[in-house]
Amino acid sequence: MRAARTAARPPARRPPRRRRSFLGDFARLLLYPLPFLLAALAAYVDYQDRLVREQFEGKRWALPARVYASPAEIFVGAAYDADSFEWLLGQLKYRRDAQLATQGSYVRLGDEVVFKTREFQFPDKPEPARELRAQFTDGQIILLEDMNSGKSVALLRMEPPQIGSFYPARREDRVLIQLGQAPKNLLNALFASEDRDFYRHPGVSLRGILRALFANVRAGGIVQGGSTLTQQLVKNFYLSSERTWWRKLNEIAMAIILDARYSKDEILEAYLNEIYLGQDGSRAVHGFGLASQYYFGRSVEELDLHHIALLVALVRGPSYYDPYRFPERVQKRRDLILDEMVAQGYVAPEAAAEAKSHPLDVVADPHQSVTRYPAFMDLVRRQLQKEYRPEDLTSEGLRIFTTLDVNLQRQLELAITANLDALDKRRRASPLETAAILTRRGTGEIAALAGSRDPESTGFNRALDAVRQIGSLYKPVVYLTALEESDRYTVATLLQDSAIQLKIPGSIWTPKNFDGREHGAVPLFRALAHSYNLATVRLGMDLGIAHTAQTLRRLGVERPVEMVPSLLLGTATLSPLEVAQMYQTLASDGFVTPLRAIQAVVSPEGKLLQRFGLDVRQAFDAATVYILNTLLKEVMRSGTGRPALSLMPASLQPAGKTGTTNDLRDSWFAGFTGDYLGVVWIGRDDNQPTGYTGAEGALRIWATVMQRVSREPLELDRPDNVDLLWVDAQRGGRSAEGCPGVIRLPFRQGTEPDRSASCGGKPAKSPASADDLF
């Protein structure tokens, strides 16, 4: 037993325990989350890559639609003096420059102006830049000559002034340029001051950061930035302006991705169009294309070295280096950039010294409001929205050519200010308000529009939205209805201007004449000329109220009216635009010509997208409208419109009608000459009395502006089936030429007065000429 125990195997020994390594444990601790970190990094890079590609490869910018006025047409005989022509050049942002070094410059020598136009792409064809000379005498152009060829120019179409834009929500604006349009000095100035290694670094430059840090320490201030052009583009294009480490990390990552995915030239071109270079009110100025126009009134291709250095100076901070608020500060920065260009061999020292000798040379007034004519732009927007979506107007860069004549608009605004100020002084009450519309008689194009006495008001647009009773402006509707029934009514038909009572629901309506008198039997033409209420009511009741309302609709007014007897005296409520449409049909010889504010819409590439041409339809017989318009001329010659002839040449032979509503609440006038139709309303926003009739108020504004802008007398084309006969002005009977108190009036053939009167043994006769009563 003992021996057996002695022979037993000893117990096995346990292997020694290994000591754990601290470094190994730490390495394992780091390796555990590494896959998750790599996955997160990959997701982050993928997300940033997607952001970069979506923005850079998609539609990079929301480009506002640019709205242009009608171009001024310059020719020998055009109504311009040297002052008004210089005003026009100012509207086009032309600069005084005796050397005419660039397009859009001029020099004035007394009554002569030498100017260099800008090239411009019109909807129909391009207009090249030209150097011309114009001479002025007695308020008109007497010479228009091409300076290069020495030949006279028959017609010059100036580039149209931009009158506004439809901006996206961020109100960014830019004029896109291609890299090839950028002057070489502009690129060199950017490389010298912002990014020397642009074509060598991968989007971020460590060398640039260290060099900027050293230069700033040496200068004791910030003279260089460490961000590359690519980083600056990322900051403007993708990121906010907040200063955090996270934003900086995103900027670096996106700059590297951008540089890896796209060529340097693509990045540089995007930078030239994106960089923020100033603020014009609520409009942000982006890119060198717009900045060159904004600060210097030049295209980017026309910039000189000192202009370029100033724009590059703004890159560092447009508000800090604002040339209008801090000229000395920005000049110092400009000169520093020129020194950098010399140091890096981009320009010769002599060229830099010459550039430094120039002043800042910025335009005196760069501001361009979102719209210079808010009431007119409101109409343009409404008409465009019938054809285009709102996002099309604020992001597609459309070019919209309108019918506005800036000179006519100016004259309308001056006439409104002068007359309303005078009227306010005569009656001390709350200030008068107004609305006015001027159209081209032949086309229905709206040439000028005022929605308020304040031309810059962006509030209530009275021209489009002030719906007021039109008073006696309705009477031509009644008389046109009557003249269509030529078997019953002619211009000589006697009407009874006597008291009348009409039953209406709840009461009896008793109309009266404005002068409170009754005039007995009066010829139809005289009842209209003197705006007799009683004769008009009797005539309208005989015709039928609904019949006159139908005539109103045929004139182009779609708004429904209330079928009550007082409609015959103008209780219909219409806007000035609707009244203008109504009278435009009369001025267009019975053709309904829709009023329009737009001529054409063009894509950013110059493709004509839509042309808004004439769209007319005949609504009335030419003979009937001719006869009525002859009577409206008589309104101006001897009736309620006669006061206008003290303010404008009688030779214009205008036609028109005054309108006054109860208690003198509304003062209206609508009338036309050979070239323009105008409608003016004066009233108060609280609907209190103005104290003025149509002749005392609205007519004065109309006559003032027509005296300044109208050049064509109203010559009506007499139809073949209308004869002009001599008529007794008081009794309406047919008379003879040369008799006392006779007037020559139009009659449709077969409707002449039955009896033949004589005067001093001289038989009555029809005149051989086609002249009308004037």
BAMARKOL-981828 format. One line per 4 residues: their letters; for each residue x, y, z of C-alpha. Coordinates in Angstrom, 1 decimal. Layout:
# residues N
A = X/Y/Z  ...
# end
This chain:
# residues 774
MRAA = 0.0/0.0/0.0  2.7/2.4/1.0  4.7/1.4/-2.1  1.8/1.9/-4.3
RTAA = 1.3/5.4/-2.9  4.9/6.1/-3.4  4.6/5.1/-7.0  1.7/7.5/-7.7
RPPA = 2.2/10.4/-10.2  2.6/13.8/-8.7  -0.2/16.4/-9.4  0.0/18.4/-12.6
RRPP = 1.4/22.0/-12.3  -0.7/24.9/-13.5  1.0/27.1/-16.2  2.0/30.5/-15.0
RRRR = -0.6/33.3/-15.5  0.3/35.9/-18.3  0.5/39.5/-17.2  -2.0/41.6/-19.4
SFLG = -0.5/44.4/-21.5  -1.9/47.9/-20.9  -1.0/49.0/-24.4  -2.7/46.0/-25.9
DFAR = -5.9/46.7/-24.0  -5.9/50.3/-25.0  -5.4/49.4/-28.7  -8.3/46.9/-28.5
LLLY = -10.4/49.6/-26.8  -9.7/51.9/-29.8  -10.3/49.2/-32.4  -13.8/48.3/-31.1
PLPF = -15.5/51.6/-32.2  -13.3/52.0/-35.3  -15.8/50.4/-37.7  -18.6/52.6/-36.4
LLAA = -16.4/55.7/-36.7  -15.4/54.8/-40.3  -19.1/54.2/-41.1  -20.0/57.5/-39.6
LAAY = -17.2/59.2/-41.5  -18.3/57.6/-44.7  -21.9/58.7/-44.1  -20.8/62.2/-43.4
VDYQ = -18.6/62.4/-46.5  -21.4/60.9/-48.6  -23.9/63.4/-47.2  -21.6/66.3/-47.9
DRLV = -20.8/64.9/-51.4  -24.5/64.7/-52.2  -25.1/68.3/-51.0  -22.2/69.5/-53.2
REQF = -23.3/67.7/-56.3  -27.0/68.5/-56.0  -26.3/72.3/-55.8  -23.4/72.5/-58.1
EGKR = -24.8/70.3/-60.9  -28.4/71.5/-60.6  -29.8/75.0/-61.0  -27.2/76.9/-59.0
WALP = -29.0/80.2/-58.8  -32.5/81.5/-58.6  -32.3/84.3/-61.1  -34.8/87.2/-60.8
ARVY = -36.9/88.2/-63.8  -35.7/91.6/-65.1  -38.4/94.0/-66.2  -37.6/96.7/-68.9
ASPA = -39.5/99.8/-70.0  -40.3/100.5/-73.6  -37.1/101.6/-75.4  -36.9/105.3/-76.3
EIFV = -36.8/105.9/-80.1  -34.6/108.7/-81.1  -35.0/110.4/-84.5  -34.9/113.8/-86.1
GAAY = -38.0/115.6/-85.0  -38.4/113.7/-81.7  -39.6/115.8/-78.8  -36.4/116.1/-76.8
DADS = -34.3/119.0/-75.7  -30.7/118.6/-74.4  -31.9/118.6/-70.8  -34.6/115.9/-71.3
FEWL = -32.2/113.8/-73.3  -29.6/114.0/-70.6  -32.3/113.0/-68.1  -33.0/109.9/-70.3
LGQL = -29.3/109.0/-70.3  -29.3/109.3/-66.6  -32.2/106.8/-66.4  -30.0/104.4/-68.4
KYRR = -27.1/105.0/-66.0  -24.9/106.6/-68.6  -21.7/108.3/-67.3  -20.2/111.6/-68.2
DAQL = -16.9/110.8/-69.9  -15.2/113.2/-72.3  -13.2/110.3/-73.7  -16.2/108.1/-74.4
ATQG = -13.9/105.3/-73.2  -16.7/102.7/-72.8  -20.3/102.0/-73.8  -22.8/103.9/-71.8
SYVR = -20.9/107.2/-71.7  -21.6/110.7/-73.0  -20.4/114.2/-73.1  -22.6/117.3/-73.4
LGDE = -21.5/120.4/-75.2  -24.3/123.0/-74.9  -27.2/121.8/-77.1  -25.2/118.9/-78.5
VVFK = -24.7/115.5/-76.9  -22.1/113.0/-78.1  -22.8/109.5/-76.6  -21.8/105.9/-77.0
TREF = -24.7/103.5/-76.7  -24.6/100.0/-75.3  -25.2/96.9/-77.3  -28.5/95.2/-76.4
QFPD = -30.4/92.1/-77.3  -34.0/93.0/-78.1  -36.7/90.4/-78.6  -36.6/90.8/-82.4
KPEP = -32.9/91.6/-83.0  -29.6/92.8/-81.4  -28.8/96.5/-81.4  -25.1/97.1/-81.7
AREL = -23.2/99.7/-79.8  -22.7/103.0/-81.7  -21.1/106.4/-81.2  -23.5/109.2/-82.1
RAQF = -24.0/112.9/-82.0  -27.4/114.6/-81.4  -28.2/118.3/-81.7  -31.3/120.0/-80.2
TDGQ = -33.2/123.1/-81.0  -36.6/124.4/-79.9  -37.4/121.2/-77.9  -36.7/118.7/-80.7
IILL = -33.8/116.8/-82.2  -32.5/118.4/-85.4  -29.6/116.2/-86.1  -28.7/112.6/-85.3
EDMN = -25.4/111.4/-86.8  -23.2/108.4/-86.6  -19.7/109.6/-85.6  -17.8/106.8/-87.3
SGKS = -19.5/107.0/-90.7  -20.6/110.6/-90.6  -24.0/109.5/-92.0  -27.3/110.6/-90.5
VALL = -29.3/108.0/-88.5  -33.0/107.7/-89.4  -33.9/105.9/-86.1  -32.1/104.9/-83.0
RMEP = -33.6/102.5/-80.5  -31.9/103.1/-77.2  -31.5/100.2/-74.8  -34.5/100.1/-72.5
PQIG = -34.1/101.1/-68.8  -34.6/98.4/-66.3  -37.5/99.4/-64.1  -37.6/96.5/-61.7
SFYP = -37.2/92.8/-60.9  -39.2/90.0/-59.5  -36.9/88.6/-56.9  -36.8/85.2/-55.1
ARRE = -37.4/85.2/-51.4  -33.7/85.8/-50.5  -33.7/88.8/-52.9  -30.3/87.8/-54.3
DRVL = -29.4/89.4/-57.7  -26.6/88.7/-60.1  -25.6/89.0/-63.7  -24.1/85.7/-64.8
IQLG = -20.8/85.8/-66.7  -18.6/83.1/-68.2  -15.0/82.6/-67.2  -13.9/83.8/-70.6
QAPK = -15.7/87.2/-70.0  -13.6/87.9/-66.9  -10.7/90.2/-67.5  -7.3/88.6/-66.9
NLLN = -6.5/91.3/-64.3  -9.6/90.3/-62.3  -8.4/86.7/-62.0  -4.9/87.8/-61.2
ALFA = -6.1/90.2/-58.5  -8.0/87.4/-56.9  -5.0/85.1/-57.0  -2.7/87.7/-55.6
SEDR = -4.9/88.7/-52.7  -7.0/85.7/-51.9  -5.5/82.5/-53.2  -2.0/82.3/-54.7
DFYR = -2.0/78.5/-55.0  -5.5/78.1/-56.5  -4.4/75.8/-59.3  -2.2/73.7/-57.1
HPGV = -4.0/73.0/-53.8  -6.8/70.4/-53.3  -9.4/72.9/-52.2  -7.7/73.8/-48.9
SLRG = -4.2/75.2/-48.6  -2.1/74.7/-45.4  0.6/76.8/-47.0  -1.8/79.6/-47.5
ILRA = -3.1/79.5/-44.0  0.5/79.7/-42.6  1.5/82.4/-45.1  -1.6/84.5/-44.1
LFAN = -0.9/84.0/-40.4  2.7/85.2/-40.9  1.7/88.2/-43.0  -1.0/89.3/-40.6
VRAG = 1.3/89.0/-37.6  4.0/91.0/-39.4  1.5/93.7/-40.5  -0.2/93.9/-37.1
GIVQ = -3.6/93.4/-38.7  -5.5/91.3/-41.2  -4.1/91.8/-44.6  -4.5/88.3/-46.0
GGST = -7.0/85.6/-45.5  -6.3/81.9/-45.1  -9.4/80.6/-46.9  -9.0/79.5/-50.5
LTQQ = -11.3/80.7/-53.3  -12.9/77.3/-53.1  -13.6/77.7/-49.4  -15.0/81.1/-49.9
LVKN = -17.3/79.7/-52.6  -18.4/76.9/-50.3  -19.1/79.5/-47.5  -21.2/81.6/-49.9
FYLS = -22.8/78.8/-51.7  -23.7/76.2/-49.1  -23.2/77.4/-45.5  -24.4/80.1/-43.2
SERT = -22.2/83.0/-41.9  -22.1/81.7/-38.3  -18.6/81.3/-36.9  -18.3/77.8/-35.3
WWRK = -15.8/75.0/-35.5  -18.5/72.7/-36.9  -19.2/75.1/-39.8  -15.5/75.4/-40.4
LNEI = -15.1/71.6/-40.5  -18.0/71.4/-43.0  -16.4/74.2/-45.1  -13.1/72.3/-45.3
AMAI = -14.7/69.0/-46.1  -17.0/70.4/-48.8  -14.1/72.4/-50.3  -12.0/69.2/-50.7
ILDA = -15.0/67.4/-52.2  -15.7/70.3/-54.6  -12.1/70.4/-55.7  -12.0/66.6/-56.3
RYSK = -15.2/66.5/-58.3  -15.0/69.5/-60.5  -12.4/71.3/-62.5  -10.6/74.5/-61.3
DEIL = -12.2/76.5/-64.1  -15.7/75.4/-63.1  -15.1/76.3/-59.5  -13.6/79.7/-60.5
EAYL = -16.5/80.6/-62.8  -19.0/79.7/-60.0  -17.0/81.9/-57.6  -17.1/84.9/-60.0
NEIY = -20.9/84.7/-60.0  -21.6/83.8/-56.4  -19.3/85.9/-54.2  -21.3/88.5/-52.2
LGQD = -20.1/92.0/-53.0  -22.6/94.5/-51.6  -26.1/95.4/-50.5  -28.5/97.6/-52.3
GSRA = -31.4/98.1/-49.9  -33.1/94.7/-49.7  -31.3/93.5/-52.8  -28.1/91.4/-52.3
VHGF = -25.4/92.1/-55.0  -23.7/88.8/-55.9  -21.0/88.2/-58.5  -18.6/90.5/-60.4
GLAS = -21.0/90.8/-63.3  -23.6/92.7/-61.3  -21.1/94.4/-59.1  -19.4/96.1/-62.0
QYYF = -22.7/97.4/-63.2  -23.8/98.5/-59.7  -20.6/100.3/-58.7  -19.3/101.6/-62.1
GRSV = -22.2/101.4/-64.6  -20.0/99.2/-66.8  -20.0/95.6/-68.0  -17.2/93.5/-66.5
EELD = -15.3/93.4/-69.8  -15.0/97.2/-69.7  -13.4/97.4/-66.2  -10.0/99.2/-65.9
LHHI = -7.3/98.0/-63.4  -8.4/100.5/-60.7  -12.0/99.3/-60.9  -10.9/95.7/-60.7
ALLV = -8.8/96.2/-57.6  -11.7/98.0/-55.9  -14.1/95.1/-56.6  -11.6/92.6/-55.3
ALVR = -11.1/94.7/-52.2  -14.8/94.2/-51.5  -14.4/90.4/-51.3  -12.9/90.8/-47.8
GPSY = -16.1/92.5/-46.5  -18.5/94.7/-48.6  -19.9/96.5/-45.6  -16.6/97.2/-44.0
YDPY = -15.1/98.3/-47.3  -18.2/100.2/-48.5  -16.9/102.8/-51.0  -19.7/105.1/-50.3
RFPE = -19.4/105.1/-46.5  -15.7/104.4/-46.1  -13.9/105.7/-49.2  -10.5/106.1/-47.5
RVQK = -10.6/102.6/-46.1  -11.5/100.9/-49.4  -8.9/103.0/-51.3  -6.2/101.8/-48.9
RRDL = -7.3/98.2/-49.5  -7.5/98.7/-53.2  -3.9/100.0/-53.3  -2.7/97.1/-51.2
ILDE = -4.1/94.7/-53.7  -2.3/96.6/-56.5  1.0/96.2/-54.5  0.3/92.5/-54.2
MVAQ = -0.2/92.2/-57.9  3.2/94.0/-58.5  5.0/91.8/-56.0  3.8/88.6/-57.7
GYVA = 4.6/89.9/-61.2  1.0/90.3/-62.5  1.3/94.0/-63.3  4.2/96.4/-63.9
PEAA = 4.9/99.0/-61.1  4.0/101.8/-63.6  0.6/100.3/-64.3  -0.1/99.9/-60.6
AEAK = 1.0/103.5/-59.9  -1.3/104.8/-62.7  -4.2/102.8/-61.2  -3.5/104.3/-57.8
SHPL = -3.8/107.8/-59.2  -7.4/107.3/-60.0  -10.2/108.1/-57.6  -12.6/105.4/-56.7
DVVA = -14.7/106.3/-59.7  -17.9/104.8/-58.4  -21.2/106.0/-59.9  -22.9/108.7/-57.8
DPHQ = -26.2/106.9/-57.3  -26.0/103.2/-57.7  -29.3/102.4/-55.9  -31.9/100.5/-57.9
SVTR = -35.1/99.9/-56.1  -36.8/96.6/-56.3  -39.2/98.5/-58.6  -39.0/102.1/-59.6
YPAF = -42.7/102.2/-60.7  -44.5/100.0/-58.1  -48.1/100.6/-59.5  -47.1/99.7/-63.0
MDLV = -45.1/96.7/-61.9  -48.2/95.6/-59.9  -50.1/95.5/-63.2  -47.2/93.7/-65.0
RRQL = -47.2/91.0/-62.3  -50.9/90.5/-62.5  -50.9/90.2/-66.3  -47.9/87.8/-66.2
QKEY = -49.5/85.5/-63.6  -52.2/84.6/-66.2  -49.4/82.9/-68.2  -46.6/82.1/-65.7
RPED = -46.2/80.5/-62.3  -44.8/82.7/-59.5  -41.7/80.6/-59.3  -41.0/81.2/-63.0
LTSE = -41.0/84.9/-62.4  -38.6/84.7/-59.5  -36.1/82.0/-60.5  -35.8/81.6/-64.2
GLRI = -34.0/84.8/-65.1  -36.7/85.9/-67.6  -36.4/89.2/-69.4  -39.8/91.0/-69.6
FTTL = -40.2/93.9/-72.0  -43.1/96.2/-71.1  -44.9/99.2/-72.6  -44.0/101.8/-70.0
DVNL = -42.6/105.1/-71.4  -40.4/106.4/-68.7  -40.5/110.0/-70.0  -44.3/109.9/-70.2
QRQL = -44.4/108.4/-66.7  -42.2/111.3/-65.5  -44.5/113.9/-67.1  -47.6/112.3/-65.6
ELAI = -46.0/112.3/-62.1  -45.0/116.0/-62.5  -48.5/116.9/-63.6  -50.1/115.1/-60.7
TANL = -47.8/116.7/-58.1  -48.2/120.2/-59.4  -52.0/120.0/-59.7  -52.8/118.2/-56.5
DALD = -50.6/120.5/-54.5  -52.5/123.5/-55.9  -55.9/121.8/-55.4  -55.0/120.9/-51.8
KRRR = -54.2/124.6/-51.0  -57.5/125.8/-52.3  -59.5/123.5/-50.1  -58.1/122.7/-46.7
ASPL = -59.1/119.1/-46.0  -57.4/115.7/-46.0  -55.1/115.3/-49.0  -56.5/114.4/-52.3
ETAA = -55.6/111.1/-53.9  -55.5/110.2/-57.5  -55.1/107.4/-60.1  -54.2/107.9/-63.8
ILTR = -53.6/105.8/-66.9  -52.2/106.8/-70.2  -52.3/104.5/-73.2  -51.2/104.6/-76.8
RGTG = -54.3/105.3/-78.7  -53.5/103.0/-81.6  -52.4/99.9/-79.7  -53.9/100.0/-76.2
EIAA = -50.4/99.8/-74.7  -50.2/101.3/-71.2  -47.5/104.0/-71.5  -47.8/105.4/-68.0
LAGS = -49.7/104.6/-64.8  -50.1/106.2/-61.4  -51.7/104.3/-58.5  -51.3/107.2/-56.0
RDPE = -50.1/110.8/-55.8  -46.9/109.3/-54.4  -45.1/107.5/-57.3  -43.1/105.3/-55.0
STGF = -46.0/104.1/-52.9  -46.3/100.3/-52.7  -49.6/100.2/-51.0  -53.1/100.3/-52.4
NRAL = -53.0/100.6/-56.2  -55.9/102.9/-57.0  -55.5/102.6/-60.7  -56.4/98.9/-60.5
DAVR = -58.4/98.5/-57.3  -60.1/101.8/-56.5  -63.7/101.0/-57.6  -65.7/104.3/-57.6
QIGS = -68.8/105.7/-59.2  -67.9/107.1/-62.6  -70.6/109.8/-62.9  -71.0/111.4/-66.3
LYKP = -68.4/109.2/-67.9  -71.3/106.8/-68.4  -73.2/109.2/-70.6  -71.3/108.4/-73.8
VVYL = -72.5/104.8/-73.2  -76.1/106.0/-73.3  -75.6/108.2/-76.4  -73.7/105.4/-78.2
TALE = -76.6/103.1/-77.6  -79.0/105.7/-79.0  -76.8/106.5/-82.1  -76.8/102.8/-83.0
ESDR = -80.6/103.1/-83.5  -80.1/105.6/-86.4  -83.7/105.2/-87.5  -84.7/106.8/-84.2
YTVA = -81.8/109.1/-83.1  -79.3/111.3/-84.8  -77.1/114.0/-83.4  -79.8/116.6/-84.2
TLLQ = -82.7/114.7/-82.5  -84.4/116.9/-79.9  -84.4/115.6/-76.4  -86.5/116.9/-73.5
DSAI = -84.3/118.2/-70.7  -87.1/118.6/-68.2  -88.0/117.3/-64.8  -88.7/113.6/-64.4
QLKI = -89.7/111.4/-61.4  -89.0/107.7/-61.4  -90.3/105.1/-59.0  -87.6/102.9/-57.5
PGSI = -88.0/100.4/-54.7  -88.9/102.2/-51.5  -88.9/105.8/-52.9  -89.1/108.1/-55.9
WTPK = -85.9/109.2/-57.7  -85.9/112.8/-58.9  -82.7/113.6/-60.8  -81.6/117.2/-61.4
NFDG = -79.1/118.9/-63.6  -75.8/120.1/-62.1  -76.9/123.8/-62.6  -80.3/123.1/-61.1
REHG = -82.1/124.3/-64.3  -84.2/122.7/-67.0  -83.2/123.5/-70.6  -86.2/122.3/-72.5
AVPL = -85.9/120.8/-76.0  -82.2/120.5/-76.9  -80.4/118.7/-79.7  -78.9/115.4/-78.7
FRAL = -75.3/116.6/-79.4  -75.8/119.6/-77.1  -77.2/117.4/-74.3  -74.0/115.4/-74.4
AHSY = -71.7/118.3/-74.8  -73.1/120.1/-71.7  -73.8/116.9/-69.8  -77.5/117.5/-69.2
NLAT = -78.7/114.9/-66.7  -82.5/115.2/-67.3  -82.1/114.7/-71.1  -79.8/111.8/-70.6
VRLG = -82.2/110.0/-68.1  -85.2/110.5/-70.5  -83.1/109.1/-73.4  -81.8/106.2/-71.4
MDLG = -85.2/105.2/-70.1  -86.5/105.2/-73.6  -83.6/103.0/-74.8  -83.8/100.7/-71.8
IAHT = -81.4/100.6/-68.8  -80.3/97.0/-69.7  -79.7/98.0/-73.3  -77.1/100.6/-72.1
AQTL = -75.5/98.1/-69.8  -75.1/95.7/-72.7  -73.3/98.5/-74.6  -71.0/99.0/-71.6
RRLG = -70.1/95.3/-71.8  -69.5/95.5/-75.5  -67.1/98.4/-74.8  -64.9/95.9/-72.9
VERP = -66.1/96.3/-69.3  -66.9/92.9/-67.7  -67.8/94.1/-64.2  -71.6/93.7/-63.6
VEMV = -73.6/96.8/-62.9  -76.8/97.4/-61.0  -79.9/97.8/-63.3  -81.3/100.9/-61.7
PSLL = -82.3/104.3/-63.3  -79.4/106.1/-61.6  -77.0/103.9/-63.7  -77.8/106.3/-66.5
LGTA = -76.0/109.1/-64.6  -73.1/106.9/-63.6  -73.7/105.1/-60.4  -71.8/102.2/-62.0
TLSP = -68.6/101.6/-59.9  -65.5/100.9/-62.0  -61.7/101.1/-61.5  -59.7/103.6/-63.6
LEVA = -58.3/100.7/-65.6  -61.8/99.6/-66.5  -62.7/103.1/-67.5  -59.6/103.3/-69.7
QMYQ = -60.6/100.0/-71.3  -64.1/101.4/-72.0  -62.8/104.6/-73.6  -60.0/102.8/-75.4
TLAS = -62.7/101.1/-77.5  -64.1/104.5/-78.5  -60.6/105.8/-79.2  -59.9/102.7/-81.4
DGFV = -62.9/103.4/-83.7  -65.1/100.7/-82.1  -62.5/97.9/-81.9  -62.1/96.4/-78.4
TPLR = -58.4/96.5/-77.8  -57.4/94.9/-74.5  -55.1/97.1/-72.5  -51.7/95.5/-72.0
AIQA = -48.5/96.3/-70.1  -46.3/93.7/-71.6  -44.7/93.4/-75.1  -42.6/90.3/-74.9
VVSP = -41.0/87.7/-72.6  -37.6/86.4/-73.4  -35.5/83.6/-71.9  -32.0/84.3/-70.4
EGKL = -30.5/82.9/-73.6  -32.4/85.4/-75.7  -35.1/83.1/-77.0  -38.5/84.7/-77.5
LQRF = -40.9/82.9/-75.3  -44.0/84.9/-75.9  -45.0/88.1/-77.7  -48.0/90.0/-76.5
GLDV = -49.4/91.4/-79.8  -52.6/93.2/-80.7  -55.8/91.2/-80.1  -58.7/93.3/-81.4
RQAF = -62.3/92.6/-82.3  -64.8/94.9/-83.8  -67.7/95.7/-81.4  -69.3/98.7/-83.0
DAAT = -70.0/100.0/-86.4  -67.4/102.5/-87.5  -70.0/105.1/-88.5  -71.6/105.1/-85.1
VYIL = -68.4/105.5/-83.2  -67.2/108.2/-85.6  -70.4/110.2/-84.9  -70.0/109.7/-81.1
NTLL = -66.4/110.7/-81.1  -67.3/113.9/-83.1  -69.7/114.7/-80.3  -66.9/114.1/-77.7
KEVM = -64.8/116.6/-79.6  -67.7/119.0/-79.2  -67.6/118.4/-75.5  -64.0/119.8/-75.5
RSGT = -64.8/122.6/-77.9  -67.9/124.1/-76.3  -69.0/121.9/-73.5  -67.9/120.8/-70.0
GRPA = -64.3/120.0/-71.3  -63.7/123.4/-72.6  -61.4/124.5/-69.7  -58.8/122.1/-71.0
LSLM = -58.1/124.3/-74.0  -56.7/127.0/-71.6  -54.0/124.4/-70.6  -53.2/122.7/-73.9
PASL = -53.1/123.6/-77.6  -56.6/123.6/-79.2  -54.9/122.3/-82.3  -54.7/118.9/-80.7
QPAG = -58.5/118.7/-81.2  -59.1/116.4/-78.3  -62.2/114.3/-77.5  -63.3/113.5/-74.0
KTGT = -65.8/113.6/-71.2  -65.8/114.9/-67.6  -67.3/113.0/-64.8  -68.6/114.2/-61.4
TNDL = -70.4/112.1/-58.7  -72.8/113.1/-56.0  -71.6/115.7/-53.5  -68.4/116.1/-55.6
RDSW = -66.9/112.9/-54.1  -65.2/111.9/-57.4  -63.6/114.0/-60.1  -63.1/112.1/-63.4
FAGF = -61.9/112.8/-66.9  -61.4/110.5/-69.8  -60.2/111.7/-73.2  -57.9/111.2/-76.1
TGDY = -55.8/113.0/-78.7  -54.3/111.6/-81.9  -51.6/109.6/-80.0  -52.7/109.1/-76.4
LGVV = -55.7/108.2/-74.3  -55.8/109.3/-70.7  -58.1/108.6/-67.7  -57.7/110.5/-64.5
WIGR = -59.5/110.1/-61.2  -59.3/112.4/-58.1  -60.9/111.6/-54.8  -60.4/110.9/-51.1
DDNQ = -59.7/107.5/-49.6  -62.4/108.1/-47.0  -64.9/108.9/-49.7  -65.5/112.4/-48.4
PTGY = -66.3/115.2/-51.0  -63.3/116.6/-52.9  -65.0/119.9/-53.6  -64.1/119.6/-57.3
TGAE = -66.0/118.7/-60.5  -64.4/116.7/-63.2  -63.5/119.9/-65.1  -62.0/121.5/-62.0
GALR = -60.0/118.6/-60.8  -59.1/115.6/-63.0  -59.3/117.5/-66.3  -56.5/119.8/-65.1
IWAT = -54.1/116.8/-64.6  -55.1/115.3/-68.0  -54.7/118.6/-69.9  -51.3/119.3/-68.2
VMQR = -49.8/116.0/-69.2  -51.3/116.0/-72.7  -49.9/119.5/-73.3  -46.4/118.1/-72.5
VSRE = -46.5/114.8/-74.3  -49.1/114.7/-77.1  -47.9/115.7/-80.6  -50.7/114.4/-82.9
PLEL = -54.0/116.1/-83.3  -57.1/113.9/-83.3  -58.2/113.5/-86.9  -61.1/111.1/-87.1
DRPD = -61.5/109.0/-90.3  -64.9/109.7/-91.7  -66.6/106.6/-93.1  -68.0/106.7/-96.6
NVDL = -71.5/106.4/-95.3  -71.3/109.5/-93.2  -72.0/113.1/-94.4  -71.2/116.4/-92.6
LWVD = -74.1/118.8/-92.7  -74.7/122.3/-91.3  -77.1/122.3/-88.4  -78.7/125.0/-86.2
AQRG = -76.8/124.6/-82.9  -79.9/125.5/-80.8  -82.8/123.8/-82.6  -81.0/121.0/-84.4
GRSA = -82.6/121.7/-87.7  -80.7/121.7/-91.0  -79.2/125.0/-91.9  -76.8/126.6/-94.3
EGCP = -73.1/127.4/-94.1  -72.4/130.9/-92.9  -75.7/131.2/-91.0  -75.4/132.5/-87.4
GVIR = -75.2/129.8/-84.8  -74.7/126.8/-87.1  -72.4/123.9/-86.6  -71.3/121.1/-88.9
LPFR = -72.2/117.7/-87.6  -72.1/114.1/-88.9  -75.1/112.1/-90.1  -75.3/108.6/-91.4
QGTE = -76.5/108.7/-95.0  -80.3/108.5/-95.1  -80.7/110.0/-91.6  -80.4/113.7/-92.4
PDRS = -82.9/116.1/-91.0  -86.1/116.2/-93.1  -86.5/119.9/-93.5  -84.2/122.2/-95.3
ASCG = -83.6/125.6/-93.8  -82.2/128.6/-95.5  -80.4/131.7/-94.3  -80.6/135.0/-96.0
GKPA = -81.9/133.4/-99.2  -78.9/131.1/-99.3  -80.0/127.4/-99.6  -78.6/124.8/-97.3
KSPA = -75.9/122.6/-98.6  -73.5/119.9/-97.6  -69.8/120.8/-97.5  -67.6/119.2/-100.2
SADD = -64.7/118.5/-97.8  -64.3/115.7/-95.3  -63.4/118.0/-92.5  -65.2/117.5/-89.3
LF = -66.7/120.2/-87.1  -63.3/121.6/-86.2
# end
